[in-house]
């Protein structure tokens, strides 16, 4: 990797805090990986172990369609994106809304053609909607950006490929969950023309665009907001690696170039001035420090270079305390590593197999393995300790790649066409 704007290596210490993307209640999970994109839920009072057959299933509902989008939950409603809903008579793509308390499907709004590119197990929608007040926003795999009301009516739409010359760094379609910051919508068309853009969230009109020289195209990550010495920075990872953009005017502040790889998928982790970014296919995870230079400028320093032991393909990584937790590549081998050094504390096989996505809540990790097994694991550097596991009904035909959500004493899962809700509170 190459680092631009101030190369040094040093270790820093302290505790950090990522900026919140949207103003929400404690009972909301309005976008991918939650309101601050950390993947860590504020829920507490949760079960510290599960019965032999898993937690109680409260409800399950059909009609989510084919796809791997996770769930956005706000104001008592659940939203996702899917192709070929079992409740419809066509194969098209829809934003779908369910009642959070009962699972009843409330509405479905068509957003376009299904995503049929690649192997059958790669097909289907993959972008989690972002909810902001009485509107929601979603980017389809084909690059169509929609603004809808939370009742399902279209307000406006744009095309990030046609309007901004957007380009993907791979052939798997767009899957970013867009960011709402005040009156602005921020997203990543990718490529050298408009790598990142800011739009008016009410009208869709362009506010600014950012070009990254020789950018290979958009990856699959979503933007995380950082505050660095009073400068708000949008941190994103494209196919070329991490980058920081000044929120005020779209100025490209720093880039950190990585080797070309098959796909760059995980969303970066931000704590104050630190950025942990990882990718799979042998690339690994690196830790950077953003440094304010005054006058709204920010550079980046490398704390440690890419460590292949911290590589993650698409299950994501969470930071709990001073330790990172995620799956090694897509092997179904969870790891724990110290954030500041990258030193691996443990790696272990769990009760599930193949790639594992992860979220965290109340001192525990919720690993969801690709074969449909969900495991409750203590978030501790002492070792991998499962506190229960179960297999999701209906899993096994396609990979269980949709990330889990833990909110208000409930565990929400999207398993293809089905959404399930489990009781995990005491």
Secondary structure, DSSP 8 states (H G I E B T S, - for coil): -EE-S---B-----------SS---TT-B-STT-TTSSSEE---SB-SS--TT-SEEEEEEE---BB----EEETTEEEEEEES-TTSSS--EEEEEEETTT--EEEEEEEES----SSGGG-SB----EEETTEEEEE-TTSEEEEEETTS-EEEEEEHHHHH---BSSSS------EEETTEEEE---SSS-SEEEEETTT--EEEEE--TT---B-S---EEEEETTEEEEEEEETTEEEEEETTT--EEEEEE----S------EEETTEEEEEETTTTEEEEEEEEEEETTEEEEEEEEEEEGGG-BSSS-EEEETTEEEEESBTSSEEEEEETTT--EEEEEE-SS-S-EEEEEETTEEEEEETTSEEEEEE--TT---EEEEEE-TTTTSS---S--EEETTEEEEEETTEEEEEE-B-
